[in-house]
């Protein structure tokens, strides 16, 4: 007879359940709430930026960028500013490679705050302005593809 392996042992961390879409906050960027698509097929997280301006201040490489945080709304915008972590070539699901700026910022989902890396790209044609990839979710979350907004709105 096989042992029952469906129960977690006491030493394994309790995973937080997410739906396939969740409300998140990016407080370092002044984004109080934004709908995100949780995508375990994507390695990297991506945030919508309809413009990106690179500059240097006090010897630091920084970027200023604008986002439209709400779906189907190009009137509402937030201007953000962040240090550039690096530039990275990202290949999207269609096989197209794009050089993107990478920033590091705090993400808030439910009661959990953590630093994640996010690339910036124009997502005007995408339904969700933020895509959360698997590296942002590592070892803390499980995803229920039949559920949405399990953690509530920040």
C-alpha positions in Angstrom: 0.0 0.0 0.0 1.3 3.5 -0.9 1.8 6.1 1.8 -0.5 9.2 1.7 1.7 12.1 0.4 -1.0 14.7 0.2 -0.3 16.2 3.7 2.6 18.6 4.3 5.1 17.7 6.9 5.6 20.0 9.9 9.0 21.1 8.4 7.5 22.2 5.0 6.3 25.8 4.8 2.6 26.5 4.4 2.1 27.9 0.9 -0.2 30.9 0.4 -2.9 30.2 -2.2 -3.2 32.6 -5.1 -5.8 32.7 -7.9 -4.8 33.1 -11.5 -5.3 36.8 -11.1 -4.8 38.9 -7.9 -4.8 42.5 -6.7 -1.3 43.6 -5.7 0.3 46.9 -4.5 3.6 48.3 -5.6 4.0 50.9 -2.8 7.6 52.0 -3.8 6.2 53.1 -7.1 3.1 54.8 -5.8 0.8 52.1 -7.2 -1.8 51.4 -4.5 -3.5 48.6 -6.3 -3.2 46.9 -9.7 -4.7 43.8 -11.2 -2.0 41.2 -12.0 -2.1 38.0 -13.9 -0.3 35.2 -12.0 1.7 33.4 -14.7 3.8 30.4 -13.7 4.8 29.9 -17.3 6.6 33.2 -17.3 9.9 33.3 -15.5 10.1 37.1 -15.2 7.5 39.6 -13.9 6.6 42.5 -16.3 5.0 45.8 -15.6 3.3 48.0 -18.2 5.2 51.2 -19.1 3.9 53.4 -21.9 7.1 55.5 -21.8 10.5 55.0 -20.3 13.2 57.7 -19.9 16.6 56.7 -18.7 18.8 59.2 -16.8 21.6 59.4 -14.3 21.4 61.2 -10.9 24.2 61.2 -8.3 26.1 58.5 -10.2 23.1 56.2 -10.3 21.3 54.9 -13.4 17.6 55.6 -13.0 14.5 55.5 -15.1 11.3 57.5 -15.1 8.3 55.8 -16.6 4.5 56.1 -16.9 1.9 53.4 -16.5 -1.8 53.2 -17.1 -2.7 51.1 -14.0 -6.3 50.3 -15.0 -7.5 48.0 -17.7 -9.1 49.7 -20.7 -8.2 53.2 -19.3 -5.4 55.3 -20.9 -6.5 58.5 -19.1 -5.4 57.4 -15.6 -1.6 57.4 -15.4 1.0 57.2 -12.7 4.6 58.5 -13.2 7.1 56.3 -11.4 10.8 56.6 -10.8 13.2 53.7 -9.9 16.9 52.7 -9.9 17.9 50.5 -12.8 19.0 47.1 -11.6 20.1 46.0 -15.0 19.1 45.7 -18.6 18.1 42.2 -19.7 17.0 40.5 -23.0 13.6 38.9 -22.4 11.9 36.5 -24.9 8.1 36.7 -24.8 5.7 33.8 -25.3 5.7 34.6 -29.1 9.4 34.1 -29.3 10.2 37.9 -29.7 13.3 39.1 -27.9 13.3 42.6 -26.3 15.9 44.4 -24.2 14.2 45.7 -21.1 15.1 47.7 -18.0 14.9 45.7 -14.8 14.0 47.3 -11.5 13.6 45.9 -8.0 10.6 46.9 -6.0 8.3 45.9 -3.1 5.2 43.9 -4.0 2.4 43.5 -1.5 0.0 40.6 -1.8 -2.3 40.0 1.1 -0.2 40.4 4.3 3.1 39.6 2.6 5.6 42.2 1.5 8.6 41.1 -0.6 11.2 42.5 -3.0 10.9 41.3 -6.6 12.5 42.1 -9.9 10.2 43.5 -12.6 10.9 44.3 -16.2 9.3 47.2 -17.9 7.5 46.9 -21.3 4.5 48.3 -23.1 1.6 46.1 -22.3 -1.1 48.3 -23.8 -2.4 45.4 -25.9 -2.5 43.1 -22.9 -5.4 42.7 -20.6 -3.3 42.9 -17.4 -0.9 45.7 -16.7 1.2 43.5 -14.4 2.3 39.9 -15.0 3.7 38.1 -12.0 6.2 35.4 -13.1 7.3 32.4 -11.1 10.5 33.9 -9.7 8.3 36.5 -7.8 6.3 33.6 -6.4 9.1 31.2 -5.5 8.6 28.9 -2.6 5.8 31.0 -1.0 2.7 30.5 -3.2 0.6 27.9 -4.9 -1.7 28.9 -7.7 -5.3 27.8 -8.1 -6.1 28.3 -11.8 -9.8 28.1 -11.0 -9.8 31.0 -8.5 -9.4 34.7 -8.6 -8.5 37.4 -6.1 -8.1 35.1 -3.1 -6.0 37.6 -1.2 -8.4 40.5 -1.6 -7.6 44.1 -2.5 -4.6 45.8 -0.7 
